[in-house]
């Protein structure tokens, strides 16, 4: 699971087919099976 933490219209892109993509994962947290969010991959997700 990924918790974006900065979801706003500026961070949502749309292509010519109006398919949406979420971008800017700079503040994202990763949650593993234990459910506790972790920011260990923050530097890898840019």
PDB file of N, H, CA, C and O in Angstrom:
ATOM      1  N   UNK A   1       0.848  -1.187   0.000  1.00  0.00           N
ATOM      2  CA  UNK A   1       0.000   0.000   0.000  1.00  0.00           C
ATOM      3  C   UNK A   1       0.882   1.236   0.000  1.00  0.00           C
ATOM      4  O   UNK A   1       1.931   1.262   0.644  1.00  0.00           O
ATOM      5  N   UNK A   2       0.459   2.243  -0.715  1.00  0.00           N
ATOM      6  H   UNK A   2      -0.393   2.221  -1.239  1.00  0.00           H
ATOM      7  CA  UNK A   2       1.188   3.510  -0.762  1.00  0.00           C
ATOM      8  C   UNK A   2       0.239   4.612  -0.327  1.00  0.00           C
ATOM      9  O   UNK A   2      -0.865   4.733  -0.857  1.00  0.00           O
ATOM     10  N   UNK A   3       0.666   5.411   0.634  1.00  0.00           N
ATOM     11  H   UNK A   3       1.563   5.312   1.064  1.00  0.00           H
ATOM     12  CA  UNK A   3      -0.099   6.559   1.111  1.00  0.00           C
ATOM     13  C   UNK A   3       0.521   7.808   0.489  1.00  0.00           C
ATOM     14  O   UNK A   3       1.640   8.181   0.842  1.00  0.00           O
ATOM     15  N   UNK A   4      -0.179   8.448  -0.419  1.00  0.00           N
ATOM     16  H   UNK A   4      -1.088   8.145  -0.706  1.00  0.00           H
ATOM     17  CA  UNK A   4       0.362   9.569  -1.184  1.00  0.00           C
ATOM     18  C   UNK A   4       0.656  10.770  -0.289  1.00  0.00           C
ATOM     19  O   UNK A   4       1.742  11.341  -0.384  1.00  0.00           O
ATOM     20  N   UNK A   5      -0.249  11.160   0.553  1.00  0.00           N
ATOM     21  H   UNK A   5      -1.132  10.695   0.630  1.00  0.00           H
ATOM     22  CA  UNK A   5      -0.139  12.245   1.534  1.00  0.00           C
ATOM     23  C   UNK A   5      -0.117  13.663   0.959  1.00  0.00           C
ATOM     24  O   UNK A   5      -0.057  14.622   1.728  1.00  0.00           O
ATOM     25  N   UNK A   6      -0.162  13.828  -0.363  1.00  0.00           N
ATOM     26  H   UNK A   6      -0.211  13.049  -0.988  1.00  0.00           H
ATOM     27  CA  UNK A   6      -0.159  15.170  -0.948  1.00  0.00           C
ATOM     28  C   UNK A   6      -1.046  15.195  -2.191  1.00  0.00           C
ATOM     29  O   UNK A   6      -0.698  15.805  -3.202  1.00  0.00           O
ATOM     30  N   UNK A   7      -2.199  14.524  -2.103  1.00  0.00           N
ATOM     31  H   UNK A   7      -2.482  14.029  -1.282  1.00  0.00           H
ATOM     32  CA  UNK A   7      -3.085  14.421  -3.259  1.00  0.00           C
ATOM     33  C   UNK A   7      -3.859  15.724  -3.436  1.00  0.00           C
ATOM     34  O   UNK A   7      -4.599  16.154  -2.551  1.00  0.00           O
ATOM     35  N   UNK A   8      -3.670  16.334  -4.591  1.00  0.00           N
ATOM     36  H   UNK A   8      -3.069  15.985  -5.310  1.00  0.00           H
ATOM     37  CA  UNK A   8      -4.361  17.577  -4.947  1.00  0.00           C
ATOM     38  C   UNK A   8      -4.429  17.629  -6.471  1.00  0.00           C
ATOM     39  O   UNK A   8      -3.708  16.883  -7.133  1.00  0.00           O
ATOM     40  N   UNK A   9      -5.259  18.471  -7.040  1.00  0.00           N
ATOM     41  H   UNK A   9      -5.846  19.077  -6.502  1.00  0.00           H
ATOM     42  CA  UNK A   9      -5.409  18.513  -8.498  1.00  0.00           C
ATOM     43  C   UNK A   9      -4.086  18.690  -9.244  1.00  0.00           C
ATOM     44  O   UNK A   9      -3.919  18.157 -10.341  1.00  0.00           O
ATOM     45  N   UNK A  10      -3.169  19.418  -8.671  1.00  0.00           N
ATOM     46  H   UNK A  10      -3.305  19.850  -7.780  1.00  0.00           H
ATOM     47  CA  UNK A  10      -1.867  19.655  -9.302  1.00  0.00           C
ATOM     48  C   UNK A  10      -1.067  18.360  -9.483  1.00  0.00           C
ATOM     49  O   UNK A  10      -0.215  18.283 -10.368  1.00  0.00           O
ATOM     50  N   UNK A  11      -1.330  17.349  -8.659  1.00  0.00           N
ATOM     51  H   UNK A  11      -2.023  17.411  -7.940  1.00  0.00           H
ATOM     52  CA  UNK A  11      -0.592  16.089  -8.702  1.00  0.00           C
ATOM     53  C   UNK A  11      -1.327  14.990  -9.464  1.00  0.00           C
ATOM     54  O   UNK A  11      -0.975  13.817  -9.347  1.00  0.00           O
ATOM     55  N   UNK A  12      -2.336  15.355 -10.237  1.00  0.00           N
ATOM     56  H   UNK A  12      -2.622  16.308 -10.332  1.00  0.00           H
ATOM     57  CA  UNK A  12      -3.073  14.391 -11.053  1.00  0.00           C
ATOM     58  C   UNK A  12      -2.939  14.804 -12.518  1.00  0.00           C
ATOM     59  O   UNK A  12      -3.268  15.930 -12.892  1.00  0.00           O
ATOM     60  N   UNK A  13      -2.452  13.877 -13.338  1.00  0.00           N
ATOM     61  H   UNK A  13      -2.184  12.962 -13.035  1.00  0.00           H
ATOM     62  CA  UNK A  13      -2.265  14.139 -14.757  1.00  0.00           C
ATOM     63  C   UNK A  13      -3.313  13.377 -15.555  1.00  0.00           C
ATOM     64  O   UNK A  13      -3.763  12.310 -15.139  1.00  0.00           O
ATOM     65  N   UNK A  14      -3.701  13.927 -16.703  1.00  0.00           N
ATOM     66  H   UNK A  14      -3.336  14.794 -17.041  1.00  0.00           H
ATOM     67  CA  UNK A  14      -4.643  13.247 -17.600  1.00  0.00           C
ATOM     68  C   UNK A  14      -4.023  13.183 -18.991  1.00  0.00           C
ATOM     69  O   UNK A  14      -3.456  14.164 -19.472  1.00  0.00           O
ATOM     70  N   UNK A  15      -4.135  12.012 -19.640  1.00  0.00           N
ATOM     71  H   UNK A  15      -4.595  11.215 -19.249  1.00  0.00           H
ATOM     72  CA  UNK A  15      -3.618  11.899 -21.005  1.00  0.00           C
ATOM     73  C   UNK A  15      -4.730  12.233 -21.999  1.00  0.00           C
ATOM     74  O   UNK A  15      -5.818  12.647 -21.600  1.00  0.00           O
ATOM     75  N   UNK A  16      -4.457  12.052 -23.290  1.00  0.00           N
ATOM     76  H   UNK A  16      -3.573  11.716 -23.614  1.00  0.00           H
ATOM     77  CA  UNK A  16      -5.439  12.422 -24.316  1.00  0.00           C
ATOM     78  C   UNK A  16      -6.703  11.575 -24.261  1.00  0.00           C
ATOM     79  O   UNK A  16      -7.746  11.987 -24.770  1.00  0.00           O
ATOM     80  N   UNK A  17      -6.624  10.388 -23.645  1.00  0.00           N
ATOM     81  H   UNK A  17      -5.777  10.054 -23.232  1.00  0.00           H
ATOM     82  CA  UNK A  17      -7.795   9.522 -23.479  1.00  0.00           C
ATOM     83  C   UNK A  17      -8.505   9.771 -22.153  1.00  0.00           C
ATOM     84  O   UNK A  17      -9.397   9.010 -21.777  1.00  0.00           O
ATOM     85  N   UNK A  18      -8.121  10.823 -21.445  1.00  0.00           N
ATOM     86  H   UNK A  18      -7.396  11.441 -21.751  1.00  0.00           H
ATOM     87  CA  UNK A  18      -8.678  11.187 -20.136  1.00  0.00           C
ATOM     88  C   UNK A  18      -8.425  10.123 -19.068  1.00  0.00           C
ATOM     89  O   UNK A  18      -9.194  10.011 -18.113  1.00  0.00           O
ATOM     90  N   UNK A  19      -7.357   9.343 -19.222  1.00  0.00           N
ATOM     91  H   UNK A  19      -6.733   9.434 -19.998  1.00  0.00           H
ATOM     92  CA  UNK A  19      -6.956   8.404 -18.176  1.00  0.00           C
ATOM     93  C   UNK A  19      -6.093   9.165 -17.183  1.00  0.00           C
ATOM     94  O   UNK A  19      -5.164   9.874 -17.569  1.00  0.00           O
ATOM     95  N   UNK A  20      -6.405   9.012 -15.903  1.00  0.00           N
ATOM     96  H   UNK A  20      -7.160   8.435 -15.589  1.00  0.00           H
ATOM     97  CA  UNK A  20      -5.724   9.769 -14.863  1.00  0.00           C
ATOM     98  C   UNK A  20      -4.518   9.020 -14.322  1.00  0.00           C
ATOM     99  O   UNK A  20      -4.537   7.796 -14.191  1.00  0.00           O
ATOM    100  N   UNK A  21      -3.471   9.769 -14.009  1.00  0.00           N
ATOM    101  H   UNK A  21      -3.455  10.763 -14.115  1.00  0.00           H
ATOM    102  CA  UNK A  21      -2.262   9.234 -13.392  1.00  0.00           C
ATOM    103  C   UNK A  21      -1.920  10.125 -12.209  1.00  0.00           C
ATOM    104  O   UNK A  21      -2.007  11.350 -12.299  1.00  0.00           O
ATOM    105  N   UNK A  22      -1.535   9.513 -11.113  1.00  0.00           N
ATOM    106  H   UNK A  22      -1.465   8.518 -11.040  1.00  0.00           H
ATOM    107  CA  UNK A  22      -1.114  10.262  -9.931  1.00  0.00           C
ATOM    108  C   UNK A  22       0.394  10.433  -9.999  1.00  0.00           C
ATOM    109  O   UNK A  22       1.113   9.482 -10.307  1.00  0.00           O
ATOM    110  N   UNK A  23       0.884  11.639  -9.712  1.00  0.00           N
ATOM    111  H   UNK A  23       0.300  12.412  -9.462  1.00  0.00           H
ATOM    112  CA  UNK A  23       2.318  11.903  -9.754  1.00  0.00           C
ATOM    113  C   UNK A  23       2.771  12.573  -8.455  1.00  0.00           C
ATOM    114  O   UNK A  23       1.959  12.827  -7.565  1.00  0.00           O
ATOM    115  N   UNK A  24       4.043  12.852  -8.355  1.00  0.00           N
ATOM    116  H   UNK A  24       4.703  12.646  -9.078  1.00  0.00           H
ATOM    117  CA  UNK A  24       4.685  13.512  -7.215  1.00  0.00           C
ATOM    118  C   UNK A  24       4.519  12.705  -5.929  1.00  0.00           C
ATOM    119  O   UNK A  24       3.700  13.041  -5.073  1.00  0.00           O
ATOM    120  N   UNK A  25       5.296  11.650  -5.807  1.00  0.00           N
ATOM    121  H   UNK A  25       5.962  11.377  -6.502  1.00  0.00           H
ATOM    122  CA  UNK A  25       5.255  10.782  -4.636  1.00  0.00           C
ATOM    123  C   UNK A  25       6.326  11.162  -3.612  1.00  0.00           C
ATOM    124  O   UNK A  25       6.775  10.304  -2.851  1.00  0.00           O
ATOM    125  N   UNK A  26       6.741  12.417  -3.579  1.00  0.00           N
ATOM    126  H   UNK A  26       6.377  13.114  -4.197  1.00  0.00           H
ATOM    127  CA  UNK A  26       7.795  12.863  -2.675  1.00  0.00           C
ATOM    128  C   UNK A  26       7.474  12.687  -1.204  1.00  0.00           C
ATOM    129  O   UNK A  26       8.387  12.482  -0.405  1.00  0.00           O
ATOM    130  N   UNK A  27       6.208  12.759  -0.819  1.00  0.00           N
ATOM    131  H   UNK A  27       5.466  12.925  -1.468  1.00  0.00           H
ATOM    132  CA  UNK A  27       5.811  12.600   0.586  1.00  0.00           C
ATOM    133  C   UNK A  27       5.180  11.244   0.859  1.00  0.00           C
ATOM    134  O   UNK A  27       4.660  11.011   1.950  1.00  0.00           O
ATOM    135  N   UNK A  28       5.220  10.353  -0.115  1.00  0.00           N
ATOM    136  H   UNK A  28       5.642  10.542  -1.002  1.00  0.00           H
ATOM    137  CA  UNK A  28       4.537   9.061   0.007  1.00  0.00           C
ATOM    138  C   UNK A  28       5.157   8.170   1.076  1.00  0.00           C
ATOM    139  O   UNK A  28       6.365   8.191   1.309  1.00  0.00           O
ATOM    140  N   UNK A  29       4.299   7.392   1.714  1.00  0.00           N
ATOM    141  H   UNK A  29       3.318   7.375   1.525  1.00  0.00           H
ATOM    142  CA  UNK A  29       4.728   6.391   2.686  1.00  0.00           C
ATOM    143  C   UNK A  29       4.313   5.021   2.177  1.00  0.00           C
ATOM    144  O   UNK A  29       3.269   4.874   1.541  1.00  0.00           O
ATOM    145  N   UNK A  30       5.137   4.019   2.460  1.00  0.00           N
ATOM    146  H   UNK A  30       5.984   4.138   2.977  1.00  0.00           H
ATOM    147  CA  UNK A  30       4.856   2.647   2.044  1.00  0.00           C
ATOM    148  C   UNK A  30       4.415   1.857   3.260  1.00  0.00           C
ATOM    149  O   UNK A  30       5.037   1.941   4.319  1.00  0.00           O
ATOM    150  N   UNK A  31       3.339   1.084   3.113  1.00  0.00           N
ATOM    151  H   UNK A  31       2.834   1.015   2.253  1.00  0.00           H
ATOM    152  CA  UNK A  31       2.837   0.246   4.197  1.00  0.00           C
ATOM    153  C   UNK A  31       2.950  -1.211   3.783  1.00  0.00           C
ATOM    154  O   UNK A  31       2.501  -1.593   2.702  1.00  0.00           O
ATOM    155  N   UNK A  32       3.548  -2.017   4.638  1.00  0.00           N
ATOM    156  H   UNK A  32       3.912  -1.706   5.516  1.00  0.00           H
ATOM    157  CA  UNK A  32       3.680  -3.445   4.373  1.00  0.00           C
ATOM    158  C   UNK A  32       2.551  -4.185   5.088  1.00  0.00           C
ATOM    159  O   UNK A  32       1.631  -3.536   5.586  1.00  0.00           O
ATOM    160  N   UNK A  33       2.584  -5.490   5.157  1.00  0.00           N
ATOM    161  H   UNK A  33       3.331  -6.017   4.752  1.00  0.00           H
ATOM    162  CA  UNK A  33       1.502  -6.301   5.716  1.00  0.00           C
ATOM    163  C   UNK A  33       1.140  -5.954   7.151  1.00  0.00           C
ATOM    164  O   UNK A  33       0.000  -6.171   7.562  1.00  0.00           O
ATOM    165  N   UNK A  34       2.085  -5.417   7.930  1.00  0.00           N
ATOM    166  H   UNK A  34       3.011  -5.241   7.597  1.00  0.00           H
ATOM    167  CA  UNK A  34       1.772  -5.083   9.323  1.00  0.00           C
ATOM    168  C   UNK A  34       0.927  -3.820   9.444  1.00  0.00           C
ATOM    169  O   UNK A  34       0.429  -3.514  10.527  1.00  0.00           O
ATOM    170  N   UNK A  35       0.758  -3.082   8.344  1.00  0.00           N
ATOM    171  H   UNK A  35       1.162  -3.331   7.464  1.00  0.00           H
ATOM    172  CA  UNK A  35      -0.100  -1.908   8.343  1.00  0.00           C
ATOM    173  C   UNK A  35       0.566  -0.628   8.802  1.00  0.00           C
ATOM    174  O   UNK A  35      -0.055   0.434   8.754  1.00  0.00           O
ATOM    175  N   UNK A  36       1.819  -0.695   9.247  1.00  0.00           N
ATOM    176  H   UNK A  36       2.324  -1.557   9.286  1.00  0.00           H
ATOM    177  CA  UNK A  36       2.512   0.501   9.722  1.00  0.00           C
ATOM    178  C   UNK A  36       3.196   1.203   8.549  1.00  0.00           C
ATOM    179  O   UNK A  36       4.042   0.596   7.893  1.00  0.00           O
ATOM    180  N   UNK A  37       2.855   2.466   8.265  1.00  0.00           N
ATOM    181  H   UNK A  37       2.168   2.959   8.798  1.00  0.00           H
ATOM    182  CA  UNK A  37       3.495   3.190   7.169  1.00  0.00           C
ATOM    183  C   UNK A  37       4.976   3.413   7.454  1.00  0.00           C
ATOM    184  O   UNK A  37       5.376   3.598   8.604  1.00  0.00           O
ATOM    185  N   UNK A  38       5.768   3.394   6.415  1.00  0.00           N
ATOM    186  H   UNK A  38       5.442   3.244   5.481  1.00  0.00           H
ATOM    187  CA  UNK A  38       7.204   3.599   6.538  1.00  0.00           C
ATOM    188  C   UNK A  38       7.655   4.517   5.417  1.00  0.00           C
ATOM    189  O   UNK A  38       7.140   4.436   4.302  1.00  0.00           O
ATOM    190  N   UNK A  39       8.602   5.379   5.699  1.00  0.00           N
ATOM    191  H   UNK A  39       9.020   5.445   6.605  1.00  0.00           H
ATOM    192  CA  UNK A  39       9.099   6.289   4.673  1.00  0.00           C
ATOM    193  C   UNK A  39      10.458   5.847   4.149  1.00  0.00           C
ATOM    194  O   UNK A  39      11.197   6.669   3.607  1.00  0.00           O
ATOM    195  N   UNK A  40      10.809   4.569   4.294  1.00  0.00           N
ATOM    196  H   UNK A  40      10.208   3.901   4.734  1.00  0.00           H
ATOM    197  CA  UNK A  40      12.137   4.120   3.899  1.00  0.00           C
ATOM    198  C   UNK A  40      12.375   4.236   2.402  1.00  0.00           C
ATOM    199  O   UNK A  40      13.525   4.343   1.975  1.00  0.00           O
ATOM    200  N   UNK A  41      11.319   4.217   1.590  1.00  0.00           N
ATOM    201  H   UNK A  41      10.385   4.130   1.937  1.00  0.00           H
ATOM    202  CA  UNK A  41      11.493   4.329   0.149  1.00  0.00           C
ATOM    203  C   UNK A  41      11.283   5.759  -0.345  1.00  0.00           C
ATOM    204  O   UNK A  41      11.233   5.986  -1.554  1.00  0.00           O
ATOM    205  N   UNK A  42      11.162   6.700   0.542  1.00  0.00           N
ATOM    206  H   UNK A  42      11.202   6.515   1.524  1.00  0.00           H
ATOM    207  CA  UNK A  42      10.874   8.075   0.140  1.00  0.00           C
ATOM    208  C   UNK A  42      11.919   8.594  -0.845  1.00  0.00           C
ATOM    209  O   UNK A  42      11.562   9.265  -1.814  1.00  0.00           O
ATOM    210  N   UNK A  43      13.192   8.302  -0.625  1.00  0.00           N
ATOM    211  H   UNK A  43      13.482   7.757   0.162  1.00  0.00           H
ATOM    212  CA  UNK A  43      14.229   8.809  -1.516  1.00  0.00           C
ATOM    213  C   UNK A  43      14.220   8.102  -2.871  1.00  0.00           C
ATOM    214  O   UNK A  43      14.774   8.627  -3.836  1.00  0.00           O
ATOM    215  N   UNK A  44      13.602   6.921  -2.964  1.00  0.00           N
ATOM    216  H   UNK A  44      13.152   6.495  -2.180  1.00  0.00           H
ATOM    217  CA  UNK A  44      13.548   6.193  -4.220  1.00  0.00           C
ATOM    218  C   UNK A  44      12.362   6.587  -5.075  1.00  0.00           C
ATOM    219  O   UNK A  44      12.375   6.342  -6.281  1.00  0.00           O
ATOM    220  N   UNK A  45      11.338   7.187  -4.494  1.00  0.00           N
ATOM    221  H   UNK A  45      11.327   7.386  -3.514  1.00  0.00           H
ATOM    222  CA  UNK A  45      10.117   7.548  -5.216  1.00  0.00           C
ATOM    223  C   UNK A  45      10.128   9.053  -5.444  1.00  0.00           C
ATOM    224  O   UNK A  45       9.792   9.829  -4.549  1.00  0.00           O
ATOM    225  N   UNK A  46      10.512   9.454  -6.636  1.00  0.00           N
ATOM    226  H   UNK A  46      10.785   8.824  -7.363  1.00  0.00           H
ATOM    227  CA  UNK A  46      10.588  10.891  -6.918  1.00  0.00           C
ATOM    228  C   UNK A  46       9.683  11.259  -8.056  1.00  0.00           C
ATOM    229  O   UNK A  46       9.613  12.427  -8.437  1.00  0.00           O
TER     230      UNK A  46
END
